[in-house]
Amino acid sequence: MLHSECFERRMNLVPYKYIVCRQGTQHMEEALGVKLDSPRTSMLVVSEFIGCSPSLSGAIRVNPWDIDAVADALNLAITMQDNEKQLRHEKHYRYVSSHDVTYWARSFAQDLDRACQDHYNKRCWGIGLGLGFRVVSLSPSFRKLSIDHIVSAYRRTSRRVIFLDYDGTVVPHTSMVKKPSPEVISVLNTLCSDPKNTVFIVSGRGRTSLSDWLAPCEKLGIAAEHGYFIRWSKAPEWESSFLGTDLDWKSIVEPVMKLYTEATDGSTIEMKESALVWHHQDADPDFGSCQAMQLLDHLENVLANEPAVVKRGQHIVEVKPQGVSKGLVAENVLSTMIHGGKPPDFVMCIGDDRSDEDMFESILSTISSPSFLTSPEIFACTVGRKPSKAKYYLDDTVDVVKLLQGLATASSPKPRHIAHIQVSFESCV
């Protein structure tokens, strides 16, 4: 049975009806003179564009506009062995008979209950302009991070760890120059020079780029490629607990990404040692986003049995080894400090996209472990007002740099004799 989108434009449930008809009933079988215990077989050739296509895993999916593909699919359906047809039919019938109207109504009601569960405890915000406008529901405890508030906590603590994302956090996404500004280098050096601080840049960028851009920051810790490579300062060599990981999947991913790059003007491929990234920031926003969704689905299908994960981020689709995440970086750094007998009493983490949510979650999980006798001050902060596991937000990278400068100032108080001279001069005036 060929069911194309152009044949059924409403519920797209004709394949379900066909499956039920092929299953038959006792009265129907008696009327037709068919044995009740005879095997039921049915084959479906469905358009990949119809709504019920994803739920029919035993069907042959085709692009209905590809005549050759449709012909091949019909031939396969006709010539397929009866025992396989029977297995596919049984799978479909189990699904159709269990996912009836009652099931969908109950599921919808449950989803609605979950969505509205905390509705009256949250605030709604309108974000964006034009076609990008959306309404998000945020917890009342989610608030903008005050510089005065965090500086106060910063001053009264003595073992601090700071995790910072790179792109979209200390360097704007919109900037053509990805090298950090002199202000960022200066504030990072000031924070790193404070013996009470452990500071890490945790980025998806490659280690070569980060090494070059952050070369002036000799005491800065860097985790590159989401933590595939890590070093605690400029002096030691890069470390990796993932060396020897199977990366043969890269030969599968690269040709697929090249196809989408050729079809999407403004898109590029970034080759990293452990990962491949497809960027569409410079492409048409709507078309680039659509292509990214299709690429994500395409890669998930071809990598189903490979030790790799596909993630979508801010204007990117990235494929990286399984187990590699920014959350693991935060966990390892905190665990190292705990085992060294110096558990932190101040933890700050700032990031802007989905990969940074792993850090927020990991920090909260690690801090709640019995290793911490007293809970540290935690400041998990996302860049941009949006749903997040973080408790705080800052509007943009300008706010992030201002916050870091406030902490740097707290780390470098004026010498006492200079402060005394300034006070004496002011009193004379």
C-alpha positions, 0 to 999 in steps of 0.5 A, spaced: 500 500 500 503 506 497 500 512 502 503 519 500 502 525 503 498 528 497 493 522 498 491 524 505 492 531 508 489 530 514 490 525 520 495 521 515 492 514 519 490 510 512 496 506 514 493 504 521 486 502 518 490 498 513 493 494 518 487 493 522 483 491 516 489 486 514 489 483 522 481 482 520 476 479 525 473 473 527 466 474 523 470 477 517 475 471 517 469 466 517 465 470 512 471 469 507 473 462 509 479 464 512 482 460 518 483 463 524 490 461 526 493 463 519 498 468 519 497 475 518 501 479 513 501 486 510 507 490 507 507 498 508 510 503 503 509 510 506 512 517 504 517 519 509 513 526 509 507 523 513 505 524 520 505 517 522 511 515 518 516 515 524 511 510 528 511 505 523 518 502 524 517 496 519 514 500 513 519 502 507 519 509 507 520 513 501 520 520 498 514 519 493 517 524 488 523 519 487 520 515 482 525 510 482 525 509 489 518 508 489 518 502 484 524 499 488 520 499 494 514 496 491 518 491 488 521 489 495 514 489 498 512 484 493 518 479 493 519 479 501 518 473 504 512 471 508 515 470 515 518 477 515 512 480 512 508 477 518 513 479 523 512 486 521 505 486 521 505 483 528 509 489 530 505 494 527 498 491 529 501 491 537 503 498 536 496 500 533 492 496 537 495 499 544 496 506 541 488 508 540 484 514 541 484 513 549 492 512 549 493 519 546 488 523 550 491 520 556 498 522 554 496 529 552 492 530 559 498 527 562 503 532 558 498 538 559 498 536 567 506 536 567 507 543 563 502 546 568 504 543 574 508 549 576 505 554 572 503 559 577 509 559 581 513 561 575 513 568 571 513 568 563 517 573 559 517 575 552 523 574 549 526 576 541 523 580 536 519 578 529 519 571 527 524 570 533 519 572 538 517 566 544 514 566 551 518 562 556 516 560 563 522 561 568 522 560 576 521 566 580 528 564 583 532 565 576 534 572 577 540 576 574 547 575 577 548 582 581 556 584 581 555 586 589 552 580 591 557 575 588 563 580 590 561 579 597 561 572 597 568 572 593 571 576 598 569 572 604 571 565 601 578 562 600 578 556 596 575 558 589 574 555 582 571 558 576 569 555 570 568 559 564 565 557 557 569 561 551 564 563 545 558 567 547 561 567 554 567 571 554 567 572 546 561 574 543 558 569 538 557 575 533 565 577 533 569 576 527 575 576 531 575 570 536 581 572 539 580 575 546 580 582 547 586 585 552 581 586 557 579 579 557 586 577 557 588 582 563 582 580 567 583 572 566 591 574 569 588 578 575 584 572 577 589 567 576 594 570 579 590 570 586 593 564 589 586 562 592 583 561 585 583 556 580 580 558 573 578 554 567 576 556 560 572 550 558 570 550 551 569 546 545 574 549 541 580 546 539 587 546 543 591 549 538 586 555 537 585 556 545 593 555 546 594 561 541 589 565 543 590 564 551 598 564 551 599 570 555 595 567 561 600 562 564 596 560 570 590 559 566 587 552 566 584 550 559 579 544 557 579 544 550 574 540 545 569 539 551 574 536 555 577 531 551 584 535 552 585 538 559 591 542 562 591 546 569 596 551 566 601 553 560 607 549 563 604 542 563 603 538 557 596 536 555 592 530 558 587 526 555 583 520 559 580 519 552 586 517 548 585 511 544 578 512 543 575 509 536 574 515 532 573 511 525 566 514 525 569 521 522 570 518 516 562 517 516 561 524 518 565 528 514 562 526 507 555 527 510 557 534 512 560 536 506 553 535 502 550 539 507 555 544 506 555 544 499 547 545 499 548 551 505 551 557 503 555 560 508 556 554 512 563 551 514 566 544 517 571 545 523 575 539 523 578 538 530 582 532 533 576 529 536 570 531 533 567 535 527 563 541 527 558 544 522 557 551 523 551 555 520 552 562 523 553 565 516 548 562 513 540 564 512 538 563 519 531 560 517 534 555 512 541 554 516 536 552 522 532 547 517 538 544 514 541 543 521 535 539 524 536 535 517 543 534 518 542 532 526 537 527 524 541 524 518 547 523 522 543 520 528 541 515 523 548 513 520 551 513 527 546 509 530 551 503 532 558 508 532 561 510 539 559 517 537 554 522 539 551 528 535 549 534 539 546 541 536 548 547 539 548 555 538 549 555 530 552 548 530 551 541 529 557 537 532 559 530 533 564 528 538 566 521 542 561 518 547 563 520 554 566 527 553 562 533 556 564 539 559 560 536 565 566 531 566 571 537 566 567 540 572 567 533 576 574 532 575 577 539 577 572 539 583 574 531 585 581 533 584 581 539 589 577 535 594 582 529 594 587 534 595 584 536 601 582 543 599 575 543 597 572 549 594 568 554 598 566 558 592 564 555 585 562 559 579 560 557 572 558 561 566 556 559 560 551 560 554 549 554 550 547 546 551 553 544 553 554 548 559 548 545 562 552 539 563 557 543 567 551 546 571 548 539 573 555 536 574 557 541 579 550 541 583 551 533 583 558 533 585 557 539 591 551 535 594 556 529 595 558 527 602 565 529 601 563 536 602 562 537 609 560 544 608 556 547 602 560 552 598 557 558 595 555 556 588 554 561 582 551 557 576 550 563 571 547 562 564 548 568 558 541 570 556 535 570 559 532 563 558 530 556 561 536 553 564 539 549 570 543 555 572 540 559 578 542 566 575 543 569 568 547 575 565 544 578 559 551 578 554 558 577 554 559 585 556 556 583 563 560 577 563 566 581 563 564 587 567 562 581 573 569 578 572 572 585 572 569 586 579 572 579 582 578 581 579 578 588 583 576 584 589 582 580 588 587 586 587 585 591 593 589 598 593 595 597 597 594 600 604 599 606 604 596 608 597 589 608 600 591 612 606 594 617 602 588 618 597 583 618 604 588 624 607 588 628 600 580 627 600 580 630 607 584 636 605 580 638 599 
